[in-house]
Amino acid sequence: MSVVLAAVAGCGIPCQGFAMQQLSADRPLVTAVATVMATGSVVMLPTALGSWTDAFDSVESTSTVLYLGLVTITLAHSLWGAGLKRLSLSVAVVVGMLEPAVASTLAMTVLSEPATLALFVGILLVIAGVAVTSLSKTAARRV
C-alpha cells in the first residue's frame, strides 16, 4: 500500500506544478499557490480528521501544526511557484524530486537523526532517479 501511495504522491507533484503554472499565468502567484494548496487540503481532509485529536491536544502541538501549515508550506510552495514562472515544468519537477534527499540529509546533519543504511540507500536512489531523468532529456536533445 505504501508503494501505491508513494506513486500517487509522485504523480501529484507534476499535476500540482502544472496547476500552479496555469493559474499563475493570469493571476498573482500567491493566489495561484493558495488555490492549489486549498484544493490539496480538501483532498487530505479525511486523513487530517483521523488524526485531529493528536494534532491539537496541546497548545504546543497546535502552534506547531499551524506554523508548519501556514508558514513553511506557504513559503516553500510560493518559492516553487516562482520557479515555475521561470523554468519549464519538467525542470522544476525534476529539481523538486530532490526534496526527500535534501530533507534526509538535513535531518542527519542538523537534527542529529541516526544515519542508517536504508536512509543512505534511499538518498542514493533519489539522486539516481533524478540523474537518469536528467540524462535521458539531455540525450534526447542531442539526437
Residue pairs with C-beta under 8 A, 6 or more apart in sequence:
10 97
13 93
13 96
13 97
14 89
14 93
16 36
16 40
17 80
17 84
17 89
17 92
17 93
17 96
18 89
19 32
19 35
19 36
19 39
20 32
20 33
20 36
20 77
20 80
20 81
20 84
21 84
21 85
21 89
23 31
23 32
23 35
23 36
24 32
24 33
24 81
24 84
24 85
29 78
29 81
29 82
29 85
30 78
32 81
33 74
33 77
33 78
33 81
36 77
37 73
37 74
37 77
41 48
48 55
54 61
55 61
55 62
55 65
56 62
56 65
80 92
80 96
83 92
83 95
84 92
87 95
90 137
94 130
94 133
94 134
95 130
97 126
97 129
97 130
97 133
98 126
98 127
98 130
100 122
100 123
100 126
101 122
101 123
101 126
101 127
104 119
104 122
104 123
105 123
107 113
108 114
108 115
108 119
113 119
